[in-house]
């Protein structure tokens, strides 16, 4: 049998739903945290769907340059997801919006993030404080909120609950969200489903709400933030998962692969220790992210 005939036979025997599955790739823009000296951009991720940069998750300092280096395009973005509003997850948003002035985009760009509390504004107020006419820090970009620009930023604030809810649907993209514990800061974890494939983002959290293991159930990739080492206590432990907790969650969720990001100076040189702690519960594939790392879902 010729190679052509073998290929044709394989296609004929393959179920249609498998042939129709989109190509999904996770790319890390920023794998670091808020400190200087780690030689990394702060948190940011792109989900590529069939070769297009469709979903942006967080956009901290330095992520704008990585966005360009990755070849991502603003005009291809379907949605921006903000896990929370700390500087190292949002600082480059003004740079992204300004650069959009030089491209052709006409469809509105939704931005999702958490509601407010006494420490932080809601996502809607956050965007207004950045760009609103006569009030915003960059008020000269107010036309992206008042209807005059070629497209509009549409901010949405997600209520923090321990129940998983669907916040976005478009074509084969379904995005779910749930509240997570990040000390006193409102924070959200996201699961992005594309057809039968999924990527879940923990954002910054310490696991106290026990919601991430439910959201990440059987996900293809869990992106977990490795911001504190084994034995962390005090403020660090109140804000972030220890490696042991990451392993517990990964095991309970039955995830297919684990990517560790938001790597900080206090964890960067403790990779072996971190791996051992995670392996106490989770035995599956584990990768330590770097800026521009790429992970394909087969």
Secondary structure, 3 states (H helix, E strand, C coil): CCHHHHHHHHHHHCCHHHHCCCCEEEEEEECCCCCCCCCCCCCEEEEEECCEEEEEEEECCCHHHHHHHHCCCHHHCCEEECCCCCHHHHCCHHHHHHHHHHCCCCCCEEEEEECCCCCCCCHHHHHHHHHCCCCCCCHHHHHHCCCCCCCCEEEEEECCCCCCEEEEEECCEEEEEEEEEECCEEEEEEEEEECCEEEEECCCCCCCCCCHHHHCCCCCEEEEECCCCCCCCHHHHHHCCCHHHHHHHHHHHCCCEEEEECCCHHHHCCHHHHHHHHHCCCCCEEEECCCCCEEEEC
